[in-house]
Amino acid sequence: MTVFCLVELDGEAVADASLRALTLARGLASGSGTAAVVFVAPPGVDLPVVSELAASAELAAYGAGDVYVVSGLNGYAPQAWARALAELLQAATSAPGSSAPAVVAAGTERGNEVLAHLGAITGLPMAANCVAAVPADGGVLDIVRQRWAGLLLEEAVLDAPAALLTVAIDAVAAEPRPVAAAAAVVHAVSVSVSDADLVVRAAESAAGAGGASLATARVVVGGGRGVGSAAGFASLEELAELLGGVVGVSRVVTSEGWRPHSMQVGQTGTKITPDLYLACGISGAIQHFAGCAGAKHIIAINTDPSAPMMTRADYAIVGDLHEVLPALLESLRARA
């Protein structure tokens, strides 16, 4: 089976979520090699940087046999990315003796969006947020995927000429091969995209580019109603910077207009899987916890010791965050 894996970048490094997806893709390939598709990063990351990453031993260690570096796509254009995948998929399908291929991506906002476009272009079904996928008799895939924000698991059979699936970002550990692998073969690819494919395109400004995304950050500092105002997030931003993380928010914060929806953690926002989630002034409604349950460690700061987030946290600090955070920041500044 030829398995393509859409690889996303986090700054100038391969995103952890993509390494997790590549681990699952390697299992699907069953030793026959996995083709990893690396796209040009948003403006600010040059093509030579992407090519260098593609040629590195990291992707090969996680199962990439061939790496396709796609050029000519300036910024994130989901339909154009999908068009590139469709061309690679078509080439794999038409090759003599080829079996039913698969396309795998991380279950990030981009991964889900691109594969949804790919399904629309090819007419193939897509299974989102998978936690396992195993080839079965008859050329089908037995899959297990998350439903209802991960609150239940669904067992299903994916029967299609080619399988399209995304991997739940908190479900599969990123594991390199147990033995050293040969270096991946890098292929430069240019795709045929039309103006219509580029109508929807996101370009990040230099001020907004770089750093970890909410979905892939190893440290997330969350703020809720207890922060008090939009101005109150200044201390959270500084704390996140000192810890090498990013800021996330609860739904009420976006409803108040203090922060944009793109920063929301929860069932209707982004699911996060950091090593540390520091929840400041967040009560912890079930919808929010569905988005942060994948965190390895949770520290909660709240004046209410019985708040749901406090009872679910690994460590809980009962106190006013406007008193706790300044003390924490002072200590971190001293250490820095």
C-alpha positions in Angstrom: 0.0 0.0 0.0 1.3 3.5 -0.9 0.6 5.8 2.0 0.9 9.5 1.7 1.2 11.6 4.8 0.6 15.3 4.8 3.4 16.9 6.9 2.9 20.3 8.5 5.5 22.5 9.9 5.7 24.2 13.3 7.9 27.2 12.7 10.9 25.6 10.9 10.5 22.2 12.4 8.2 19.2 11.7 5.0 19.5 13.8 4.7 16.9 16.5 1.1 16.2 15.3 2.5 15.3 11.9 5.1 12.9 13.5 2.2 11.2 15.2 0.3 10.9 11.9 3.4 9.6 10.2 3.7 6.9 12.9 0.2 5.7 12.1 0.9 5.9 8.4 4.0 3.8 8.8 1.9 1.0 10.3 -0.5 1.2 7.3 2.4 0.9 4.9 3.3 -2.5 6.5 7.0 -2.1 5.7 6.5 -1.1 2.1 7.6 2.5 2.8 5.6 5.7 3.4 5.6 8.7 1.2 5.6 11.9 3.2 4.3 15.1 1.5 5.9 18.3 2.7 4.4 21.5 1.6 5.9 25.0 1.5 5.4 26.6 4.9 3.7 30.0 5.3 5.6 33.1 4.2 8.7 33.5 6.3 10.0 29.9 5.9 12.0 29.5 2.6 11.8 26.5 0.3 15.5 25.6 1.0 14.6 25.2 4.7 11.7 22.9 3.8 14.0 20.9 1.5 16.6 20.6 4.2 14.0 19.2 6.6 12.8 16.8 4.0 16.3 15.5 3.5 16.9 15.1 7.2 17.0 11.8 9.0 14.0 12.7 11.1 11.3 11.9 8.6 13.1 8.7 7.5 13.3 7.7 11.1 9.5 7.9 11.4 8.9 5.9 8.3 9.2 8.2 5.3 10.6 6.3 2.3 10.0 9.1 -0.2 9.5 12.8 0.5 7.7 15.0 -2.0 8.5 18.7 -1.5 5.8 20.8 -3.2 6.7 24.2 -4.5 4.7 27.0 -5.9 2.2 27.4 -3.1 2.8 30.6 -1.3 1.0 30.4 1.9 -1.8 28.1 3.1 -4.3 27.5 0.3 -6.4 24.4 1.3 -7.8 23.7 -2.1 -4.4 24.0 -3.8 -2.8 21.7 -1.2 -5.6 19.2 -1.8 -5.1 19.5 -5.6 -1.4 18.6 -5.1 -2.4 15.6 -3.0 -4.9 14.6 -5.7 -2.2 14.6 -8.4 0.1 12.4 -6.3 -2.8 10.1 -5.4 -3.7 9.8 -9.1 -0.2 8.9 -10.0 0.0 6.2 -7.3 -3.4 4.8 -8.4 -2.4 4.6 -12.1 1.0 2.9 -11.4 1.1 -0.7 -12.6 0.5 -3.2 -9.9 -0.6 -0.6 -7.4 -2.9 -1.4 -4.5 -5.5 0.9 -2.9 -3.5 3.9 -1.6 -4.2 6.0 1.5 -3.7 9.6 2.5 -3.1 10.4 6.1 -2.9 13.8 7.9 -2.8 15.1 11.4 -6.3 16.0 12.8 -5.4 19.6 13.0 -7.5 22.4 11.5 -5.4 22.3 8.4 -5.2 18.6 8.2 -8.9 18.2 8.4 -9.6 21.0 6.0 -7.2 19.9 3.3 -8.5 16.3 3.4 -12.1 17.5 3.3 -11.2 19.4 0.1 -9.4 16.3 -1.2 -12.5 14.2 -0.6 -14.6 16.8 -2.5 -12.1 16.8 -5.4 -11.8 13.0 -5.7 -15.3 12.0 -4.5 -13.6 9.8 -1.9 -15.0 9.4 1.7 -12.9 10.8 4.6 -12.7 9.5 8.2 -11.6 12.2 10.7 -9.9 11.9 14.1 -8.9 8.3 13.8 -7.0 6.6 16.7 -6.3 3.3 14.8 -6.4 2.0 11.3 -5.6 -1.6 10.2 -5.8 -3.1 6.7 -8.4 -5.9 6.5 -9.5 -8.5 4.0 -11.0 -7.2 0.8 -8.9 -4.1 0.6 -10.8 -2.2 3.3 -9.6 -0.5 6.5 -10.9 -1.3 10.0 -10.7 2.1 11.8 -11.4 3.4 15.2 -12.1 7.1 15.5 -13.1 9.6 18.1 -16.6 11.0 18.2 -18.2 13.7 20.3 -14.9 15.5 21.0 -13.3 12.2 22.1 -16.0 11.3 24.6 -16.6 8.0 22.7 -14.9 5.8 20.2 -16.5 4.5 17.0 -15.5 1.3 15.2 -16.1 1.4 11.5 -15.0 0.0 8.1 -13.6 2.4 5.4 -14.3 0.8 2.0 -13.1 3.0 -0.8 -10.7 3.0 -3.8 -8.4 5.1 -1.6 -8.6 5.9 2.1 -8.5 9.4 3.4 -8.1 9.8 7.1 -6.9 12.2 9.8 -5.3 11.1 13.0 -6.5 12.5 16.4 -3.6 14.6 17.6 -3.7 13.2 21.1 -4.2 9.5 20.3 -1.1 8.1 18.7 2.4 8.5 20.2 5.2 9.7 17.9 7.5 6.8 17.8 10.5 6.5 15.4 11.4 3.1 13.9 13.2 0.8 16.4 16.1 0.4 13.9 17.9 3.0 11.9 16.3 3.7 8.5 17.9 4.6 5.2 17.6 8.3 4.2 14.4 9.2 2.5 14.5 10.0 -1.3 13.5 13.6 -1.9 11.4 14.6 -4.9 10.7 18.1 -6.0 7.1 18.5 -7.2 5.3 21.3 -8.9 1.6 21.1 -9.2 -1.0 22.5 -11.6 -3.2 24.9 -9.7 -5.7 27.4 -11.1 -6.6 30.8 -9.9 -9.8 29.2 -8.4 -7.6 27.0 -6.2 -5.9 30.0 -4.7 -9.0 32.2 -4.1 -9.0 31.1 -0.4 -5.5 31.6 0.8 -4.1 32.5 4.3 -0.9 34.5 4.6 0.6 35.2 7.9 2.3 38.5 8.6 5.9 38.5 10.0 4.5 39.6 13.4 2.1 36.7 13.5 4.4 34.0 12.1 6.6 31.6 13.9 6.3 29.9 17.2 4.1 27.0 18.2 0.4 26.7 17.3 -2.2 26.1 19.9 -2.8 22.6 18.7 0.9 21.6 18.9 2.3 23.7 21.7 4.0 21.8 24.6 2.9 24.5 27.1 -0.4 26.3 27.0 -1.4 29.0 29.5 -5.2 29.2 29.5 -7.3 32.2 30.6 -11.0 32.3 31.5 -13.6 34.7 33.0 -11.4 35.1 36.0 -8.8 37.1 34.0 -11.3 39.9 34.2 -10.7 41.8 31.0 -8.8 41.9 27.7 -6.0 43.9 29.4 -5.7 41.1 32.0 -4.2 38.8 29.4 -0.9 40.8 29.4 0.4 38.7 32.3 -0.7 35.5 30.7 1.1 36.4 27.4 4.3 37.1 29.3 4.0 33.9 31.3 3.5 31.9 28.1 6.6 33.6 26.5 8.7 32.8 29.6 7.6 29.1 29.5 8.0 28.8 25.7 4.3 28.3 25.2 1.1 29.9 23.8 -2.1 31.4 25.3 -5.4 29.6 25.0 -8.8 30.8 26.3 -12.2 29.5 27.3 -15.4 30.1 25.4 -16.6 32.9 27.6 -13.5 34.9 26.8 -14.2 34.8 23.0 -17.9 35.6 23.7 -16.8 38.7 25.6 -14.6 39.7 22.7 -11.4 39.7 24.7 -9.7 37.2 22.4 -10.4 35.7 19.0 -12.1 32.3 18.5 -8.8 30.9 17.1 -7.5 30.9 20.6 -10.4 28.9 22.1 -9.7 25.6 23.8 -12.6 23.2 24.0 -15.2 21.1 22.2 -16.0 24.0 19.8 -12.5 25.2 19.7 -9.1 23.5 19.5 -8.2 20.3 21.2 -4.8 20.6 22.8 -2.3 18.0 24.0 0.5 19.9 25.8 2.9 18.6 28.4 1.6 21.3 30.7 -1.7 23.2 30.7 -1.9 26.1 33.2 -5.6 27.0 33.6 -6.0 30.5 35.1 -9.5 31.6 36.2 -11.2 28.8 34.2 -14.1 27.0 35.9 -13.7 24.0 33.7 -17.1 23.3 32.0 -17.3 19.9 30.3 -17.0 21.5 26.9 -13.7 23.1 27.8 -12.4 20.0 29.5 -13.1 18.0 26.3 -10.5 20.2 24.6 -7.8 20.0 27.3 -8.2 16.5 28.6 -5.2 15.4 26.4 -2.8 17.5 28.5 -0.2 15.4 30.4 -0.3 17.7 33.4 -2.9 20.3 34.4 -2.3 23.1 36.9 -5.4 25.2 37.9 -5.5 28.6 39.6 -8.9 29.6 40.9 -10.5 31.2 43.9 -13.2 28.5 44.0 -11.7 25.2 45.3 -14.7 23.2 44.1 -14.6 24.4 40.5 -14.6 21.5 38.1 -11.1 22.4 36.7 -9.7 22.4 40.2 -11.0 18.9 41.0 -9.6 17.6 37.7 -6.2 19.2 37.9 -3.0 17.5 38.9 -2.2 20.5 41.0 -4.6 23.2 42.2 -3.7 26.6 43.6 -6.6 28.2 45.5 -6.1 31.9 45.2 -6.6 35.1 43.2 -4.7 34.7 39.9 -3.9 38.5 40.0 -1.8 37.8 43.1 -0.5 34.3 42.1 0.7 35.2 38.5 2.8 38.3 39.5 4.6 36.2 42.1 5.2 33.4 39.5 6.3 35.9 36.9 8.8 37.5 39.3 10.3 34.1 40.1 10.5 33.2 36.4 12.1 36.5 35.5 14.7 36.0 38.2 15.6 32.5 36.9 15.8 33.8 33.3 
